[in-house]
Each structure stands twice: as C-alpha cells, then as structure tokens.
C-alpha cells in the first residue's frame, strides 16, 4: 500500500494533538485518502476503547506512537510475516477499508508501562498485545542513525535521512526492537523526560540483555555484522585468487 494513501500515522498524531500536514495529492488520491482516513478514525476509537479497558485503577493513557511498514521496519510485518486472516467483523472491515494487514502497529504509553500491539490482531483479540512495565526495563538502546543518499535533482547533490533504533529487554525476558522515524524518536525522548516512571531507565547506544545467550540470539546489529563477516571470509579467497590470476596474465 503506498505511503501516501495510508492515513494511520496522521490519524494517530491527530489523536495525540499533533496537527496534520496538508498533502499534495491529486483529486483521485485525495478522495481515496479521505475515505481511508474516516474509516481509520473509527478503527482507532475502537482500539482506544479496548486499550482503555486494559488500564489498571489509577493508570492513565499518555500518548500513542504509530509505526508502519512504510516508515518503520517491515521485517516482521511484511511479505510472509505480514500475512493474516481476520476473524472478527471489525478486523474484516479494517482490511476492506485500509487494504492493510499487519503493517500498522502501535506503541501505547501509559503512566506505568508500554503496550505494543498490531492493530488488526488487537481488533480480533483484545488480549493480543505485549506489556512492558517501566519498572521491568533497566536499560534501553536509543541510537540515532543517519545516511547520506543521492539527491533527487542532481547525482552529485546529497540528502541526509535520519532514523533511530530502539531496543530493550525486560527483566522477565521480553525483547522489543524497532526502527523509529525521527518523529517517533522525539516522542519517545519526550516521554522519557516527562513520564516519572520512566526516569530510572538507563539510555545507552548499545544492546543490553539479561542473559548472554539472548545477546547472541536476538541482537540484530550483531547478526548483521557476523553475516557480513562470514560473507567476507567466503568471498575473500576467490577474490584474492582472481587478482593474482589477473596479475600473472598481465605479466605474460
């Protein structure tokens, strides 16, 4: 689904009190977007009602952090991992209106914990969510990353894209890792400063795990580095042999 026609982020931002930005869409796309936006507002009020039922006495909802396949990581919610068969009427209506399955996810911040849910799964089953009490999070990786890419107008011009990586493990073993947009990271940083229960969480730029085995098995950054290292070891001998062969051929 094209990012221009997915209203999820803007609808959630509006619920957070963040003004939406005007979109430069054609009349046909604008009409399609408005229809999806209206349906998404209905869906999110259903989700919010179910979230409210989960709150303990004295627990209050603070804000919502939206994540999509278009703007965030799609590793666990696209392709085969994104397949899902809706069961309830509300979930089926969501698929019909949004043409989306597991792509839209939500991180809910309360005064006591974070709740993570996939919208379509949560519509089907109000118990389909993960709960991360702040008191169970000792350390959190929150690292800003940036990349320089070719510009749109000239190949020699450069543009910089930025994103952030968040990763933590609770004391009872639950792991959360995600790629955040700059807006997501700003909201998370604000919550770290303004939610009293989050004050004791140590912010780091590296992955921390309760058990060493979890560090090796669930560290995405480490796994990428090891994969590149193994690929280099496999490809280095043929590369060296090819260079030597080319030099000998040139000297004949």
VOVO-500200 format. One record per residue (C-alpha): residue in three letters; residue number from 1; x, y, z. Coordinates in Angstrom, 2 decimals. Each point is the difference from the previous one (the first is absolute). Example, Ala and Ser with C-alpha at 12.3 -4.5 7.8 and 13.67 -1.06 7.14 Angstrom:
resn=ala; resi=1; xx=12.30; yy=-4.50; zz=7.80
resn=ser; resi=2; xx=1.37; yy=3.44; zz=-0.66
This chain:
resn=unk; resi=1; xx=0.00; yy=0.00; zz=0.00
resn=unk; resi=2; xx=1.57; yy=3.35; zz=-0.97
resn=unk; resi=3; xx=0.97; yy=2.19; zz=2.92
resn=unk; resi=4; xx=-1.99; yy=2.92; zz=-1.44
resn=unk; resi=5; xx=-3.25; yy=-1.92; zz=0.43
resn=unk; resi=6; xx=0.66; yy=-1.36; zz=3.51
resn=unk; resi=7; xx=-1.59; yy=2.41; zz=2.54
resn=unk; resi=8; xx=1.11; yy=-1.94; zz=3.09
resn=unk; resi=9; xx=2.84; yy=2.30; zz=1.13
resn=unk; resi=10; xx=-1.94; yy=3.21; zz=-0.51
resn=unk; resi=11; xx=-3.12; yy=-1.34; zz=1.72
resn=unk; resi=12; xx=2.01; yy=-1.09; zz=3.06
resn=unk; resi=13; xx=1.88; yy=3.31; zz=0.03
resn=unk; resi=14; xx=-3.32; yy=1.84; zz=-0.04
resn=unk; resi=15; xx=-1.11; yy=-2.08; zz=3.00
resn=unk; resi=16; xx=3.22; yy=1.11; zz=1.71
resn=unk; resi=17; xx=-0.88; yy=3.62; zz=-0.71
resn=unk; resi=18; xx=2.59; yy=0.41; zz=-2.77
resn=unk; resi=19; xx=-1.37; yy=2.00; zz=-2.98
resn=unk; resi=20; xx=-0.09; yy=-1.87; zz=-3.29
resn=unk; resi=21; xx=1.91; yy=1.31; zz=-2.99
resn=unk; resi=22; xx=-1.66; yy=0.81; zz=-3.34
resn=unk; resi=23; xx=0.63; yy=-2.58; zz=-2.70
resn=unk; resi=24; xx=0.84; yy=0.73; zz=-3.64
resn=unk; resi=25; xx=-2.20; yy=-2.71; zz=-1.47
resn=unk; resi=26; xx=-1.99; yy=-0.08; zz=-3.19
resn=unk; resi=27; xx=-3.78; yy=0.14; zz=0.32
resn=unk; resi=28; xx=-0.35; yy=-3.77; zz=-0.48
resn=unk; resi=29; xx=2.64; yy=-0.81; zz=2.62
resn=unk; resi=30; xx=-1.41; yy=2.63; zz=2.35
resn=unk; resi=31; xx=-3.46; yy=-1.55; zz=-0.21
resn=unk; resi=32; xx=1.43; yy=-3.47; zz=0.67
resn=unk; resi=33; xx=2.06; yy=1.31; zz=2.89
resn=unk; resi=34; xx=-2.96; yy=1.79; zz=1.61
resn=unk; resi=35; xx=-2.09; yy=-3.18; zz=-0.14
resn=unk; resi=36; xx=2.77; yy=-2.00; zz=1.67
resn=unk; resi=37; xx=0.57; yy=2.77; zz=2.54
resn=unk; resi=38; xx=-3.66; yy=0.02; zz=1.08
resn=unk; resi=39; xx=0.02; yy=-3.79; zz=0.38
resn=unk; resi=40; xx=3.30; yy=0.14; zz=1.89
resn=unk; resi=41; xx=-1.45; yy=2.46; zz=2.55
resn=unk; resi=42; xx=-2.81; yy=-2.47; zz=0.71
resn=unk; resi=43; xx=2.49; yy=-2.87; zz=0.32
resn=unk; resi=44; xx=2.31; yy=1.93; zz=2.33
resn=unk; resi=45; xx=-2.86; yy=0.96; zz=2.30
resn=unk; resi=46; xx=-0.84; yy=-3.72; zz=0.23
resn=unk; resi=47; xx=3.66; yy=-0.74; zz=0.78
resn=unk; resi=48; xx=0.13; yy=2.79; zz=2.57
resn=unk; resi=49; xx=-3.12; yy=-1.34; zz=1.72
resn=unk; resi=50; xx=1.59; yy=-3.46; zz=0.26
resn=unk; resi=51; xx=3.26; yy=1.50; zz=1.31
resn=unk; resi=52; xx=-1.91; yy=1.98; zz=2.62
resn=unk; resi=53; xx=-1.55; yy=-3.24; zz=1.26
resn=unk; resi=54; xx=3.53; yy=-1.34; zz=0.63
resn=unk; resi=55; xx=1.04; yy=2.83; zz=2.30
resn=unk; resi=56; xx=0.31; yy=-0.78; zz=3.69
resn=unk; resi=57; xx=-1.61; yy=2.24; zz=2.64
resn=unk; resi=58; xx=1.97; yy=3.25; zz=0.13
resn=unk; resi=59; xx=1.84; yy=-0.73; zz=-3.27
resn=unk; resi=60; xx=-0.38; yy=2.71; zz=-2.64
resn=unk; resi=61; xx=0.58; yy=0.08; zz=-3.75
resn=unk; resi=62; xx=2.73; yy=2.48; zz=-1.01
resn=unk; resi=63; xx=0.40; yy=-0.22; zz=-3.79
resn=unk; resi=64; xx=0.29; yy=-2.31; zz=-3.00
resn=unk; resi=65; xx=2.98; yy=-0.71; zz=-2.28
resn=unk; resi=66; xx=-1.01; yy=-1.19; zz=-3.51
resn=unk; resi=67; xx=2.18; yy=-2.30; zz=-2.11
resn=unk; resi=68; xx=-0.53; yy=-1.19; zz=-3.58
resn=unk; resi=69; xx=1.78; yy=-2.15; zz=-2.57
resn=unk; resi=70; xx=0.55; yy=3.09; zz=-2.13
resn=unk; resi=71; xx=1.67; yy=2.13; zz=2.68
resn=unk; resi=72; xx=1.42; yy=-2.57; zz=2.44
resn=unk; resi=73; xx=1.34; yy=-3.54; zz=-0.14
resn=unk; resi=74; xx=-1.90; yy=-2.48; zz=-2.16
resn=unk; resi=75; xx=2.11; yy=-3.06; zz=0.87
resn=unk; resi=76; xx=-2.64; yy=-1.60; zz=2.23
resn=unk; resi=77; xx=-3.19; yy=1.32; zz=-1.59
resn=unk; resi=78; xx=0.37; yy=-0.15; zz=-3.77
resn=unk; resi=79; xx=0.06; yy=-2.79; zz=-2.58
resn=unk; resi=80; xx=-0.53; yy=-3.42; zz=1.58
resn=unk; resi=81; xx=0.33; yy=1.53; zz=3.48
resn=unk; resi=82; xx=-2.76; yy=2.44; zz=-0.84
resn=unk; resi=83; xx=-2.60; yy=-2.61; zz=-0.91
resn=unk; resi=84; xx=-3.07; yy=-0.15; zz=2.19
resn=unk; resi=85; xx=-3.57; yy=-1.34; zz=-0.23
resn=unk; resi=86; xx=-2.45; yy=2.32; zz=1.82
resn=unk; resi=87; xx=-2.74; yy=-1.62; zz=2.04
resn=unk; resi=88; xx=-2.19; yy=2.68; zz=1.59
resn=unk; resi=89; xx=-2.24; yy=2.37; zz=-1.95
resn=unk; resi=90; xx=2.01; yy=3.04; zz=1.13
resn=unk; resi=91; xx=3.25; yy=-1.53; zz=-1.25
resn=unk; resi=92; xx=-1.55; yy=-0.96; zz=-3.34
resn=unk; resi=93; xx=-1.36; yy=3.54; zz=-0.42
resn=unk; resi=94; xx=3.48; yy=1.35; zz=0.78
resn=unk; resi=95; xx=1.56; yy=-2.10; zz=-2.77
resn=unk; resi=96; xx=-2.70; yy=1.06; zz=-2.48
resn=unk; resi=97; xx=0.45; yy=3.70; zz=0.78
resn=unk; resi=98; xx=3.78; yy=0.16; zz=0.38
resn=unk; resi=99; xx=1.27; yy=-2.80; zz=-2.28
resn=unk; resi=100; xx=2.44; yy=-0.73; zz=2.82
resn=unk; resi=101; xx=0.78; yy=-3.01; zz=2.18
resn=unk; resi=102; xx=2.75; yy=0.04; zz=2.65
resn=unk; resi=103; xx=1.74; yy=3.16; zz=-1.18
resn=unk; resi=104; xx=-1.53; yy=2.51; zz=2.43
resn=unk; resi=105; xx=1.31; yy=-0.37; zz=3.56
resn=unk; resi=106; xx=-0.41; yy=2.05; zz=3.13
resn=unk; resi=107; xx=2.13; yy=0.66; zz=3.06
resn=unk; resi=108; xx=-2.23; yy=1.28; zz=2.80
resn=unk; resi=109; xx=1.55; yy=1.97; zz=2.85
resn=unk; resi=110; xx=-1.78; yy=0.08; zz=3.34
resn=unk; resi=111; xx=1.15; yy=1.34; zz=3.34
resn=unk; resi=112; xx=1.23; yy=-3.51; zz=0.95
resn=unk; resi=113; xx=0.94; yy=-1.94; zz=-3.13
resn=unk; resi=114; xx=0.23; yy=-0.31; zz=-3.77
resn=unk; resi=115; xx=-2.45; yy=-2.14; zz=-1.93
resn=unk; resi=116; xx=0.92; yy=-1.26; zz=-3.47
resn=unk; resi=117; xx=-2.69; yy=-1.22; zz=-2.36
resn=unk; resi=118; xx=-0.63; yy=-0.74; zz=-3.66
resn=unk; resi=119; xx=-3.26; yy=1.75; zz=-0.87
resn=unk; resi=120; xx=-1.70; yy=-2.80; zz=-1.93
resn=unk; resi=121; xx=0.96; yy=-2.66; zz=2.56
resn=unk; resi=122; xx=-1.22; yy=2.20; zz=2.85
resn=unk; resi=123; xx=-3.34; yy=0.55; zz=-1.74
resn=unk; resi=124; xx=-0.42; yy=-3.77; zz=-0.21
resn=unk; resi=125; xx=1.20; yy=-0.70; zz=3.53
resn=unk; resi=126; xx=0.29; yy=2.67; zz=2.76
resn=unk; resi=127; xx=2.54; yy=-2.24; zz=1.78
resn=unk; resi=128; xx=2.38; yy=0.04; zz=-3.00
resn=unk; resi=129; xx=2.54; yy=2.51; zz=1.30
resn=unk; resi=130; xx=3.29; yy=0.20; zz=1.88
resn=unk; resi=131; xx=0.38; yy=1.88; zz=3.27
resn=unk; resi=132; xx=3.31; yy=1.56; zz=1.05
resn=unk; resi=133; xx=-0.17; yy=1.52; zz=3.53
resn=unk; resi=134; xx=2.54; yy=2.80; zz=0.38
resn=unk; resi=135; xx=1.25; yy=-1.57; zz=3.23
resn=unk; resi=136; xx=0.99; yy=-3.10; zz=-2.02
resn=unk; resi=137; xx=2.19; yy=1.98; zz=-2.43
resn=unk; resi=138; xx=3.46; yy=0.58; zz=1.43
resn=unk; resi=139; xx=1.68; yy=1.30; zz=-3.16
resn=unk; resi=140; xx=-1.14; yy=1.10; zz=-3.45
resn=unk; resi=141; xx=2.00; yy=0.46; zz=-3.17
resn=unk; resi=142; xx=-1.04; yy=3.18; zz=-1.79
resn=unk; resi=143; xx=2.50; yy=0.86; zz=-2.70
resn=unk; resi=144; xx=-0.35; yy=2.53; zz=-2.78
resn=unk; resi=145; xx=1.23; yy=-1.04; zz=-3.43
resn=unk; resi=146; xx=0.39; yy=1.90; zz=-3.25
resn=unk; resi=147; xx=0.86; yy=-0.73; zz=-3.60
resn=unk; resi=148; xx=0.98; yy=2.22; zz=-2.91
resn=unk; resi=149; xx=-1.79; yy=-0.87; zz=-3.25
resn=unk; resi=150; xx=0.01; yy=1.49; zz=-3.54
resn=unk; resi=151; xx=-2.32; yy=2.98; zz=-0.40
resn=unk; resi=152; xx=-3.05; yy=0.07; zz=-2.24
resn=unk; resi=153; xx=1.16; yy=2.69; zz=-2.41
resn=unk; resi=154; xx=3.74; yy=-0.60; zz=-0.57
resn=unk; resi=155; xx=2.06; yy=-3.11; zz=0.58
resn=unk; resi=156; xx=2.73; yy=2.04; zz=1.70
resn=unk; resi=157; xx=-2.37; yy=1.56; zz=2.53
resn=unk; resi=158; xx=-0.56; yy=-1.91; zz=3.23
resn=unk; resi=159; xx=-2.91; yy=-0.33; zz=2.41
resn=unk; resi=160; xx=0.16; yy=-1.28; zz=3.54
resn=unk; resi=161; xx=-2.60; yy=-2.36; zz=1.43
resn=unk; resi=162; xx=-0.14; yy=-0.65; zz=3.73
resn=unk; resi=163; xx=-1.62; yy=-2.65; zz=2.11
resn=unk; resi=164; xx=0.43; yy=-1.56; zz=3.44
resn=unk; resi=165; xx=0.26; yy=-3.50; zz=1.39
resn=unk; resi=166; xx=-1.71; yy=-0.95; zz=3.26
resn=unk; resi=167; xx=0.71; yy=-3.30; zz=1.74
resn=unk; resi=168; xx=-0.53; yy=-1.31; zz=3.52
resn=unk; resi=169; xx=-0.64; yy=-3.16; zz=1.98
resn=unk; resi=170; xx=-2.17; yy=-0.16; zz=3.09
resn=unk; resi=171; xx=1.13; yy=-1.78; zz=3.16
resn=unk; resi=172; xx=-2.45; yy=-2.82; zz=-0.78
resn=unk; resi=173; xx=1.62; yy=-0.59; zz=-3.40
resn=unk; resi=174; xx=-2.25; yy=1.79; zz=-2.50
resn=unk; resi=175; xx=1.91; yy=1.75; zz=-2.81
resn=unk; resi=176; xx=-1.11; yy=2.99; zz=-2.06
resn=unk; resi=177; xx=1.95; yy=1.37; zz=-2.97
resn=unk; resi=178; xx=-1.18; yy=2.42; zz=-2.67
resn=unk; resi=179; xx=1.13; yy=2.65; zz=-2.46
resn=unk; resi=180; xx=-1.47; yy=3.40; zz=0.82
resn=unk; resi=181; xx=-0.54; yy=3.07; zz=-2.12
resn=unk; resi=182; xx=1.40; yy=3.30; zz=1.26
resn=unk; resi=183; xx=-3.51; yy=0.94; zz=1.17
resn=unk; resi=184; xx=-0.34; yy=-3.34; zz=1.85
resn=unk; resi=185; xx=3.37; yy=0.52; zz=1.70
resn=unk; resi=186; xx=-0.93; yy=3.54; zz=1.05
resn=unk; resi=187; xx=-3.23; yy=-1.26; zz=1.62
resn=unk; resi=188; xx=1.86; yy=-2.78; zz=1.81
resn=unk; resi=189; xx=2.63; yy=2.44; zz=1.29
resn=unk; resi=190; xx=-2.72; yy=2.35; zz=1.23
resn=unk; resi=191; xx=-1.71; yy=-2.85; zz=1.85
resn=unk; resi=192; xx=3.29; yy=-1.00; zz=1.62
resn=unk; resi=193; xx=0.24; yy=3.51; zz=1.41
resn=unk; resi=194; xx=-3.65; yy=0.58; zz=0.90
resn=unk; resi=195; xx=-1.28; yy=-3.38; zz=1.26
resn=unk; resi=196; xx=1.31; yy=-0.37; zz=3.59
resn=unk; resi=197; xx=-0.02; yy=-3.82; zz=-0.10
resn=unk; resi=198; xx=2.47; yy=0.05; zz=-2.94
resn=unk; resi=199; xx=2.58; yy=2.11; zz=1.84
resn=unk; resi=200; xx=2.05; yy=-3.00; zz=1.21
resn=unk; resi=201; xx=0.45; yy=-1.54; zz=-3.48
resn=unk; resi=202; xx=3.66; yy=0.25; zz=-1.06
resn=unk; resi=203; xx=0.36; yy=1.17; zz=-3.63
resn=unk; resi=204; xx=2.93; yy=-1.54; zz=-1.89
resn=unk; resi=205; xx=1.26; yy=-0.23; zz=-3.58
resn=unk; resi=206; xx=0.52; yy=-3.76; zz=0.13
resn=unk; resi=207; xx=-2.14; yy=-3.11; zz=0.48
resn=unk; resi=208; xx=-0.35; yy=-1.37; zz=3.54
resn=unk; resi=209; xx=-1.44; yy=-3.37; zz=0.93
resn=unk; resi=210; xx=-0.85; yy=-1.70; zz=3.28
resn=unk; resi=211; xx=1.63; yy=-3.25; zz=-1.18
resn=unk; resi=212; xx=3.13; yy=-0.32; zz=-2.16
resn=unk; resi=213; xx=-1.70; yy=-2.60; zz=-2.22
resn=unk; resi=214; xx=-2.74; yy=2.51; zz=-0.83
resn=unk; resi=215; xx=2.70; yy=2.51; zz=-0.98
resn=unk; resi=216; xx=1.30; yy=-2.38; zz=-2.67
resn=unk; resi=217; xx=-3.36; yy=-1.26; zz=-1.22
resn=unk; resi=218; xx=-2.05; yy=3.21; zz=-0.08
resn=unk; resi=219; xx=2.52; yy=2.75; zz=-0.80
resn=unk; resi=220; xx=-0.92; yy=1.04; zz=-3.55
resn=unk; resi=221; xx=2.99; yy=2.32; zz=-0.41
resn=unk; resi=222; xx=2.39; yy=-2.73; zz=1.12
resn=unk; resi=223; xx=-1.59; yy=-2.54; zz=-2.34
resn=unk; resi=224; xx=0.41; yy=2.38; zz=-2.97
resn=unk; resi=225; xx=3.67; yy=0.53; zz=0.84
resn=unk; resi=226; xx=0.63; yy=-3.72; zz=0.36
resn=unk; resi=227; xx=-1.79; yy=-0.65; zz=-3.29
resn=unk; resi=228; xx=2.12; yy=2.57; zz=-1.81
resn=unk; resi=229; xx=3.12; yy=-1.43; zz=1.61
resn=unk; resi=230; xx=-0.84; yy=-3.54; zz=-1.11
resn=unk; resi=231; xx=-0.79; yy=1.24; zz=-3.50
resn=unk; resi=232; xx=3.38; yy=1.77; zz=-0.09
resn=unk; resi=233; xx=1.84; yy=-3.15; zz=1.10
resn=unk; resi=234; xx=-1.74; yy=-2.05; zz=-2.68
resn=unk; resi=235; xx=0.58; yy=2.51; zz=-2.79
resn=unk; resi=236; xx=3.56; yy=1.05; zz=0.92
resn=unk; resi=237; xx=1.87; yy=-3.11; zz=-1.29
resn=unk; resi=238; xx=-1.64; yy=0.05; zz=-3.47
resn=unk; resi=239; xx=0.60; yy=3.73; zz=-0.20
resn=unk; resi=240; xx=3.68; yy=-0.32; zz=0.89
resn=unk; resi=241; xx=0.40; yy=-2.88; zz=-2.45
resn=unk; resi=242; xx=-1.63; yy=2.06; zz=-2.75
resn=unk; resi=243; xx=2.31; yy=2.95; zz=0.63
resn=unk; resi=244; xx=3.10; yy=-2.20; zz=-0.03
resn=unk; resi=245; xx=-1.17; yy=-1.73; zz=-3.19
resn=unk; resi=246; xx=-0.63; yy=3.37; zz=-1.68
resn=unk; resi=247; xx=3.47; yy=1.27; zz=0.98
resn=unk; resi=248; xx=1.69; yy=-3.10; zz=-1.35
resn=unk; resi=249; xx=-1.96; yy=0.24; zz=-3.22
resn=unk; resi=250; xx=0.99; yy=3.65; zz=-0.39
resn=unk; resi=251; xx=3.71; yy=-0.80; zz=0.53
resn=unk; resi=252; xx=0.13; yy=-2.67; zz=-2.71
